[in-house]
Amino acid sequence: MGDSRPTSEFHAGNISASSVERLVAALDAQEGTPGVRRLRAWAHRGLDARPGERVLDIGTGTGSEVRALAAAVSPGGDALGVEPNPGLRAVAEQRTAEAGSTARFAEGDALALPLGDASVDLVWCERVFQHLDEPQKAAGEIARVLRPGGRVALLDTDWATAILHPGEPEVVKALSAAALAAAANPYAGRRLVGQLRAEGFEIDDVGSQALIQDRLETVEPLIRMLGETAVRSGLITEPQRDRLYEELTAAGEHGALHLSVTMFGVIAHRPD
Ligand SMILES: C[S@@+](CC[C@H](N)C(=O)[O-])C[C@H]1O[C@@H](n2cnc3c(N)ncnc32)[C@H](O)[C@@H]1O
């Protein structure tokens, strides 16, 4: 069997300049899907950012949500996106300047946030916990930086819910195993509520949406990465992998491709 370290290129231990373009393309494609749009709209309603509030977006990626939050806390508020990947941070800064947004960015890690105790009113953290080796520590950091009464929107994927169609069941199962092994915390979605409760949060709402991708150009890079891992790990043979790629390509051409994974969201607050 192969190496068991997380291989996701989003993991802070795997940052590479060459992967930035690929990561930005993946985030942009996901941002346009109805499931992500609906989950974000639900979470923004639940978080209810108001003018004058101080908000932190942890693992901001391209910065799309910290820009939305900057607009919501204006005038008088402050929106900071923390991001450990310098390439993603540069993209976020460039897009923010182009959009004329007041959002700011800083280097930082969810496990040791560069902020003081009780220094923010709101926290947004989306699809980051799946990449963390110590997600409970990150939940503790959110509790530390939020003021009493402060609110959090914590959103994440649960990779055990992944569905791929078409494909031989045995091959799809092998790719699912590769996906579970790629993330540091693949069952992130189901653990969010318990992790926040353990840090003293009160839960206000829980929601979910599927992230559904049906375009070959967005599905293919992930499937090829998982397919190669599955072959290397001895889970499938090269002919099985090649047959899968052919089936997926044909399905993509006929509008019959389906890759999905369920995302969960929690809205919670620190008691006063
Ligand atoms: C799937 S992307 C999500 C980006 C953005 N939150 C969104 O939903 O569009 C995961 C993000 O988590 C960041 N990340 C990974 N490890 C992190 C860590 N230890 N602390 C903070 N962010 C981290 C990655 O650099 C990346 O920006």
The ligand as a MOL file (V3000), in Angstrom:
LIG
                    3D

  0  0  0     0  0            999 V3000
M  V30 BEGIN CTAB
M  V30 COUNTS 27 29 0 0 0
M  V30 BEGIN ATOM
M  V30 1 C -10.8400 23.8180 -0.5120 0
M  V30 2 S -9.9810 25.3140 -0.1950 0 CHG=1
M  V30 3 C -11.3180 26.3580 0.3720 0
M  V30 4 C -11.0280 27.8170 0.1550 0
M  V30 5 C -12.1570 28.7610 0.5580 0
M  V30 6 N -12.4010 28.7060 1.9930 0
M  V30 7 C -13.4170 28.4180 -0.2040 0
M  V30 8 O -14.3060 27.7810 0.3680 0
M  V30 9 O -13.4890 28.7580 -1.3940 0 CHG=-1
M  V30 10 C -9.1030 24.9710 1.3040 0
M  V30 11 C -8.3480 26.1920 1.8240 0
M  V30 12 O -7.8220 25.8850 3.1070 0
M  V30 13 C -6.5110 26.4220 3.1790 0
M  V30 14 N -5.7810 25.7310 4.2460 0
M  V30 15 C -5.2040 24.5110 4.2170 0
M  V30 16 N -4.5990 24.2490 5.3870 0
M  V30 17 C -4.8180 25.3220 6.1860 0
M  V30 18 C -4.4250 25.6570 7.5060 0
M  V30 19 N -3.6850 24.8220 8.2620 0
M  V30 20 N -4.8230 26.8520 8.0030 0
M  V30 21 C -5.5650 27.7070 7.2650 0
M  V30 22 N -5.9520 27.4360 5.9940 0
M  V30 23 C -5.5690 26.2560 5.4660 0
M  V30 24 C -5.9670 26.1860 1.7830 0
M  V30 25 O -4.8070 26.9140 1.5240 0
M  V30 26 C -7.1690 26.6100 0.9530 0
M  V30 27 O -7.2150 27.9820 0.7510 0
M  V30 END ATOM
M  V30 BEGIN BOND
M  V30 1 1 1 2
M  V30 2 1 2 3
M  V30 3 1 2 10
M  V30 4 1 3 4
M  V30 5 1 4 5
M  V30 6 1 5 6
M  V30 7 1 5 7
M  V30 8 2 7 8
M  V30 9 1 7 9
M  V30 10 1 10 11
M  V30 11 1 11 12
M  V30 12 1 11 26
M  V30 13 1 12 13
M  V30 14 1 13 14
M  V30 15 1 13 24
M  V30 16 1 14 15
M  V30 17 1 14 23
M  V30 18 2 15 16
M  V30 19 1 16 17
M  V30 20 1 17 18
M  V30 21 2 17 23
M  V30 22 1 18 19
M  V30 23 2 18 20
M  V30 24 1 20 21
M  V30 25 2 21 22
M  V30 26 1 22 23
M  V30 27 1 24 25
M  V30 28 1 24 26
M  V30 29 1 26 27
M  V30 END BOND
M  V30 END CTAB
M  END
